[in-house]
Every structure is written in C-alpha cells, then in structure tokens.
Amino acid sequence: MENSYSLKYLKIYMWQAISFVLSFVSLFIVVPSLSSMPDVYGVYSLCVGMTIFLSYADLGFINAGTKFASECFVSGKIEEEKSYVGQATFVYSFIASVMLLLFLCFSYNPCIILSGINPGSEEFYIAQKLLLILSLSIPVYVVQKYVFLIYNVRLLDYKVQKVQILGALVRIASVPLVFFNGRYDIVGYYGFSQIVLCCAAVYMLWKSKEFSYGFISIFRVCRYNKVVFRKMKSLAFSGILACVSWILYYELDSLAIGKFLGVQAVAYYAIAFSIASFIRSAFAIFFSPYNVRFNYFVGESDFQGLASFCKTLISFSSVLFIPPLIALMCLAKPFVFAWVGDDYTSSVLVFQLLVGCFLLAYITYPLSFLQTALKQVKAISIVSMIVPVVYWIVIYLLIDTYGLRSFAFSKLLSFVISAFVCILFSLSNIQIGFWKYMNILFLWPVIYSAIPALILSLIAYHCIPFGAARIDLLFVMVCVMGISAAVWGLNLLINRLFRERVFAVSASVMKRNK
C-alpha cells in the first residue's frame, strides 16, 4: 500500500514539474506577443487578473471538502464523499455566480474598474469583450473545481494535470495564428484559451464516471445540505482566517515598502522576494500530495499511523531542504552579485533572511496538515492570527532604525514563532516523548543536515569568484546543488531513516517498471 502511494507522489511531482517548466516556456513565447501593444496588454492583464478573486470564492469550503471527502473515500463511503464534494462545490458556485453578475456589470461599463480609458475607444471595446468572456467562463471554473476535488481526494490529480498541460500546449501553439504579420487579436486569443479550458474541464468531468460521478452528477450532487454544511463550516471559516492572514503576511510587502521606503527599496526587496517565491513554490509542489494522505489516516482512525507518518515526513523533508537553503544563505552575496550585479548589495541580507524563513518549513507544513486532519480549529486560528500581528508590530518597531531589513527580519521572526506554536499544539498528538520529539525536530536535522551543509558552504564561499557574468551565476548554482548532493549522499550513509525511505521509493519505481 505504501509503495502505491509513493508511485502516486512521484507521478504528481513529475507532472507538476512539467507544468512548472511549461509556465516558464510560456513566458518567453506567449507574453512577448501579448505585450507588443502595451496599452491593450495592460487592459488584458487587469481584466484577466481578476480571476484571482475566484481563488478565494470557496470561503475555505474547498479545503474543508477535500479533508472530509478524503476520509470518506479511504473508508469506502462513496455517497458520503459525494455529499462533501457537492457541498464544497455548491458554496463555490454560489459565490462564483455573484461574481459572474458583477463581471457582467463591469463588461457593460469597464470604466468602473479601468481608469484612463475613454468610452468608444478601442481599449474600451476590448475590455468589454474580455470581461464578457471572463464572466461567461465562470461556470467552467466551477466544473474545474468540482473535477479537481474528485481526483484530488484519490491522489489522482496528476491525471487532471496531464490534460491541463495538453491544453497549455494548444494555447501556446495558437499564438502564431492570432499574432502574425501585424495582426493583434488578443480577444480571439483569450476566447480560444477559455474554450480550451472548457474542453479540458468537460473531458475530465466525463472521465470521472469511472468514480461514479460523470456529467449528471454535478447537478445531482451539488446542492445545499444543512447537516454537511454545519460539519464543514468551522474548519472552512478557519481556512478563511488563514487565507486573510497569509495575504497580510505575504502579499502586502511591496505596497508598504513603496509607501514608506520608496521605489528603490522595492527593487532591492523584489530581488530577494522573487527567490523566496520560487522556494515557496518548490515546497508547495513537494508537500501537495501529503495533505490528502493525512486525511486518509483519520478516515481509517489510524492515529498511530498518522503520528508515525508525520514524524517520517518531517525527518525526510528536513534532509531534502535544509542543505540547499543553508547553501543559498551562505552564498547569497556571490549569487546576488552574479545575478543582478553589485548595485544590489542591499539585497544580500534581505535575501538571506527571506531564505531563512523556510528553514523550519519542514516542520510547519506537516504540522499544519496534522492540524487540518484533526480539525484543530483553535490551533489553526491562533497561528493564523499570530503571524500577521507579530509581523506588522515588529516592522512598526524597527522600520525607523533598520529600514528595509526590518521587513525581512520581521517575516523570519513571525515564521519562527508560528513554527513553535504549531509544535506546542502537536505535542498531544505525536505519541512520543518530548525530548525524542525535539530530537526529530531539531537535533538530528542539525547534525545530519545543517552542520555538514554549513561547513561545505563556508568552504565554497571562499572559493567562488564574485563576478557579474552568467558563468559566475551558473557556478554558484552548481555549488549549491553540489553541496546539497554531498549532504544527501552523506545521509544515505549515516541516516538510517533517510536511507530506508529512499530505497523504498526506488524499489517501488523499479517494481513498477518491470
């Protein structure tokens, strides 16, 4: 059984990696064509960017639905699973319907949200068409969420990713057809993109019949259920609080820096923040399959297995992530100089502090999954409130003295405090002694990963040239990967748990390929 889960994880990782690479490819193929007319592209970006509001339209019920539906699925309660999937989708569709009407109003008069365009101008008519297409596409996003829930609770969301990747390739291939010889049909491109999105969603909905869902199910399952709603609402609303907390903690930095420290400070911060965003994406990709797995243990009432799995995940991920993070922190100066030049010296310390924010992420991700799986609403709410409060209080106290560095330091401090709060709430659920738990969380990661990575990084720091050429940047990245690989190799020799886990995954892959 464990081997089958490992194979699913690897498939999810593989298709997520392909999707990640494809997003970079689209930056170099699609965006240059779209941005050839800046005024129109600005209208396009703002109109299409409004889809971000759809990400928050579920009011936390999608995450809650995933949790409860996963438990029902692993217990074989398919009808009960459908009730949670349907309730989550119903709430999402209700809010999305309100947004549909709102976007229709905007499409009638785009000047409501777009300043600087004149009624009757080309930009005005393009905005009308784009907003109309967006509003008419909202039912597609509802179907997409519904399908995602069905496959996600089965750890089969890589099948959805395959179809989405195919759709992305079709959209990229369509670029030469709508942007050539001076032709600039941005409305046609967006309309075609939404048609492709619709086809992908409908296809996966049709394929879901293998799980007793299918076309008719979305009308039969997606309805209000008072009992199910009451069971889901506390966890769902705690998810809203966590979402608001994350926005306050992570999304408002640039606005505040620009307001209080100026545009140049924003540039210095943006350099470091872009790497932090990349690291965050890497963590999200790695941990994404495990959220559902935590729910499986609760669905099977296997709380001892849940505690054991959480400890294993913490130990394994600490070895994977601590070495590259420490290497990046130690080699921050040559990395920044090689990447953007010595004009960004002020970014170096900010870079180190923001990368340092992720040093305890190997603890916070699994423990946050544990809190959700066990419905620890109080713990989720307290952590969600602590993070933004500590963050902005520390900035208020330090900004006059330390300027830009106060933002990075405050982010690191609030993250560390939230990690320790998560640890405190997990003590009663981890089913081992306090000191043994501390060894798993801190002592072994320091001995097996942090110290070896720090020694190798300090040696590399004195050997790396501080140049500004691309070859220098490549050399720094090779050093980071080399240090990480060396520490991983060392752990294969001296860390029994890491070695057993690597060998188990390798054996399952080899068995699958036979």
N, C-alpha and C positions, 0 to 999 in steps of 0.2 A: 504493500500500500504506500509506504514512504517513497519507494522508487517511482511509483506512478506520479506522485506529487512533484518529485524532483524533475521529472520529464516535462510536466506542465509548466513549472517555473522556467525551465530552460527555453521552452517554446515561447513563453510570454516575453522573456528577456530578448530573444532573437528578433522577434517581430517588432518589439518596441525599439530596439536598436536600429533596425532598418527604417522605421518611421522617423526616428530621430535624425538619421543621416539624410533621409529624403527631405526633411524640413530645411536642412542646410542647402541642399541642392536647389530647392525651390527659391531660396533667397537670391541665388545667382542667375536663375532663369526667368522666373515669373516677375519678381519685383522690378528689375530694370525696365521691363516692358511696360508694367503698370505705371511706373513713376516717370515716364517720359514726358507727361504733361502734369506738372506739379500741382496746379490749381485743381484739376479734375481728380487727381490721385488723392489730394487732401480731402475732398468730398467723399471719395470712395472709402478712405481709411476711417473717417469718422463714422460714416453710415454702417460699414461692416463691423467696425469696432464695437458697435452697440450690442453685438451678440454676447459680449462679456457679461451682460446683465442676465442672460439666460443661464449662466453658470450658477447663479445664486437663486434661481427661481424655484428650486425644490424645497426651500426653507429647511434644509437638513434632512428631509424625508428620504432622499435617495440613499444616503449613507446609512440611515436607520433601516431602510428597507433591505439593503444589502446584508446588514447584520442579522436580522431576523429571518430573512429568506434563506440565507446560508445555513442557519441552524436547522431549518425545516427540511432543506434539501438533503443534508447529510443524514437526517433522521428518517428520510423516505416519506415525509409528509408533503407530497407534491401539491395537493389542493390548498393546504395552509400556506405553502410557499407562494402560490399564486395570489393569495389574498394580500400578502405583504408587497409583492411586486406591483400588484394592481393599485394598492393604496398609495404607494410612493409615486407611481406614475400619474395617478389621479390628481394628487396635490400639485405635482409639477405641471400637468396640463392645465389646471385651473389658473395658476399664476401666469403660465405662458399665454393663455387666452386673453388675459388682461393686457399683457404686453403686446399681443397681436393687435388689439384695438388701439393701443397707444401708438404703435408704429404706423398704423393706417392713418391716424390723425397727423402724424409727422409727415407722411408721404403726401398728404394733401397740401400741407404748407411747411416745407423743410426749413423755412426761416425761423421756425420756433426753436430749433436746435442748432442751426447753422447761421452764424452771423457773417456778414460780409458778402453774401450773395444776393443778387437782385432778382425779384420775380420776373420771369420771362427770359432770363439768361440761360445759356447752355448748362451751366453748373446747376441751376435751379431744376431744370427738367431731368438732368441725370440723377440728382439727389432724389427727386420724386420716384423715378423708376427703381432706383436701388432700394429705397425704403419700402416700396410696394413689394418688390421681390422678397426682401427680408421678412416682411410681415406674413406673406403667403407661404414662406418656408418654415414658419414656426411649427406647424404640425409635424414636419419632418424631424425636427429636433426632439419632439415628444416621442415619436416612434424610435428614434435613435437611443434615447434614454431607456425606454422600455426594453429594447433589444439588449442594450449593454447590461442591464440588471439580470436578464435571463442567462446570459453567457457568463457574466462575472461570478455569480454565485456557484457556478460549476467549474471555476478556474479555466474556462474555455474562451476568455475574452481575446486570446490571440487569434481566434477564427474571425472575430469582428475586425481585428487589426489588419488581417490579410486583405479583406475586402476594401477597407478604408485606404490601404496602401495602393491597391489597384486603382481606386478612384482618384487618388492623388496623382498617380502616373498619367491617367487620362486627362486630368486638368492641366498638368504640365505640358502634355503633348498638344493640347488645344491652343496653346499660346501663339504659335506661328500662324494659326488660322484666323485669329482675331486681331493680331497686331503685326501687320506687314505692309510694306510699301506706303507708309504714312497713314494706314488705317488704324484707328484707335477706338475699338468697340468695347469699352470697359463694362457697359451694361450687358452686352452679349456674353462676355466672359463670366461675369458674376451669375447671370441667369443659367448658363451652361453648368457652372460649378454646382449650383443648387440642384439642378436636375440630376447630376452625377451623384450628389449626396443622397437625394431621394431614392434613386435606383439602388444604391448600396443598402440603405435602411430597409427598403421593401424586400430586397433579396434576403437579408438576414432575418427579417420577420417571417418570411416564407420558410426559411430553413429551420426556424425554431419549432416547427411542427414535430420534429424528432423528439422534443422535450414536452410534447402535449400542449404546445402553445399555438402558434400559427396566426393567420390573418384574423379569424373571427374572435380569437381570444382577447385581443386588445379591447374590443367593445364589451366583451362579457366580463373580463377580469377587472378592468379599470373603472372602479366605482367607489363611492364613499362607503366605508364600513366603520360604524361607530366604535365597535369593540377593538378592532385593529388600530384605528386612529388613536384611541386612548393609550394603547400599549406602546405605540411608537412615538408619541408626541414629546415625552420628556427627553428622550435621547435625541430626537430630531432638533428640538429647540436648544439643547446644549450645543449641538453642532452649529447652529446659527451664531451662538455666542462665540464659539471657537473661530468661526469664519470672520466675524467682525474683529475679534482680537488679532487675527492674522493680518487683516488689512491695516489695522492701526500700527502693528509691529513691523510689517514688512513692505507695505506699499506706499507709504507716505513720506519716506526719507527725502527723496529728491525735491518734493514740494517744500518741505520745511527747510532744507539746506539752501535751496534757491531763495527762499524768503528771508532767511536770517544771515546767511553767509555769502551769498552771491553766486553768479553763474560759474565762475572759475572753480569754486568749491564743488559745485555739482559735477563738473567734469572730472575732478580728482576722485570723487566718490564713485562715479559711474564706472570708472575703470575697475575698481576693486569689486563693486557690486555685480558687474557682469560675470566675473568668475564665480562669485558666491551663488548667483542664479544657476550657473552651469552645474555647480556641485549639488545644489538643491535638486536639480533635475535628475542627476545621477542617483541620489538617494531615493527619490520618488520611484524611479524605474526599478531599483533593486528591491525595495520593500513592498511594492504594489501587490504582488501575489499573496503576501503573507497575511494581509488583513482578513481575507476570506477564510484562510486556514485557521486563524484564531477562533473564528465563529464556529467552525466545524467541531472543534473540541468542546465548546459549550453545548452545541446541539447534541453531542453524544454524551454529555455530562461527564466527560473525561477531564476533570480539573487537574489531576496529577499530570496527565499528558500535556495539558495546556501550560502548566508551570515549567515542565521539562523543556518543551518546545521553545518557550520564551527565553529560558536560560541559554539554550543551544544557539538560538538566533543571535542573542547578544554577544556571546563568545565568538561566534564565527564572523559576524559583521565587524567586530572590533579589529580583528586581524586584517580584514579586507580594506578598511577605510582609514585607520589611524596612520599607517605608513605614508600614503600619498598626501594626506593632509599635513603631516609634520614636515614632509619634504617641501611642499609648496610654501609653508610658512617660513622655513629656513632659507629657501632660495627665492623669496619674494623679491628682493632687490634686483638680482640679475634677471629675474623673469620680467618684472615691470620695465626695466631699462631696455631689454631686448625687444619687448612687445611694443611699447609706445614711446621710448626714449627717456632721457634723464630729466626732461621737463616735468615729468610726473613723479618726482621724488616724494612729494607729499602724499602720494597714493600708497606708498610702500607699507607704512604702519597700519593704515586703514585696511589694506589688503590682508595683512597678517591677522588682524583682529577679526575680520569678517570670515576668513577661512577657519579661524579658531572656533567660531560659533558652532561648527559642525563636529568638533572633536568628541562631543558627547551624544551625537545623533544616533550612534549605535545603541544607546540606551533609550533615548526618548521615543524613537519610532516604535520599537517593540512594546514599550510600556504604554504608549498611547493606544496601540491596538488592544492591549490587555484591558485597559480601562473601558474601551468601547465594547469589547466582547462581554465583559462582566457587568455592563450597564452602570458603571460608576459615574453617574451623572454629576455628583458633587465634586469628585476629583477633576473631571473634565472642565467643569465650570470654574473651579478655583484656579486651575492652571491657566485657563483662558483669560481670567481677569488679572492675574499676577503679571503676565508677560507685558502687556501694553502699559500698565500702570508703572511698573519698575522702569521700563524703557524710557518713557517720557519724563518721569521725575528725575532720573539721572541726567538726562540731556538738559533739563531745565537748570540743574545744579552746576553742571560742568561746562556748558556751552561758552560762557563768557571767558573761561580760563583756557579751555582746550580746543575750542572751535570744532573743526570737522572731526577730530579724533573722538570727541565726546559721543557722536552718533555710533561709531563702530564699537567703542568700549561699552556703551550702554546696551547695544544689541547683544554683545558677548555676555555681559553680566546677567541680563534678564534671561538669556537662554540657559545659563548655568543654574540659576535659581529655579527655573521651571523644571530642569532635569532632576534636581534634588527633591523637589516637591513630588514629582512622579515616582521617585524611588520610595519616598515615605509612604505614599498610598499603595505601593505594590508589596510592602513588607508582609502584609497578612495573606497575600495570595501566592507567594512564590514558593512556599512549602520547604524552605531550608533555613538553617540558622543564619543569624545576622552577619557574623563575620565571614562565613562561607559565601554568602551573597555578596558582601563587599569585595571579596577576593575575585569573584567572577566579574563584577562591575569595574573594578579599578586595578587591583594588584596584578592580575595576570595580563590584562591589556598593556599595563605599563612595562612589565618585564618582557613579555613576548613581542610587543609591537613598538611601543613608544621609545624605549631606550635604544634598541638597535637602529630604528629609523632616525633618531636624533643624532647618534654618533656618525652614521653614514652621511647624513645631510650636512653636518658641520664640516666633515672632510671634503665633501663635494663643493661646499661654498667657497673654500679657499683654492679650489682648482678651476672654477668656472670664470671665464673672461666676462667682464662687464661691458659687452658690446651692444650695439643697437641694430645689428644686422639680423636678417631672418634666420641665418645659420646659427646665430647665438641663441635665438629663441628655441630652435629645434634642439640644440644641445642641452638647454635647460630642461626641456620636456623629456628628453631621453634620460637625463639624470634622475628626474622624478620617477619615471617608470622603472628605471634600473634599481633605484633604492627600494621601491615598492616590491619589485620582483625578488630582490635579495631577501627582504624581510619575510615575504611569503614562503620562499624556499626554506629559510631558517625555521619557520613554524612547521613546515612539513616534517622537519627532522625532530623538533623538540616539543611540539604542541600536539598531544595525542588526539584531543577533540577535533582540532582543525584537520589533522591528517585523516582521521576516520571519516569526517564529513566529505572531504574532497574525494577520497577513494570511493565512498558510497555513491556519490553523484557520477563519478567516472564509470563505475561498474554498471549503473543503470543506463547510461548512454550507450555503452558498448553492447549491453544486452539488447537494447532496442534496435541497434544497427545490424545485429546478426540476422 
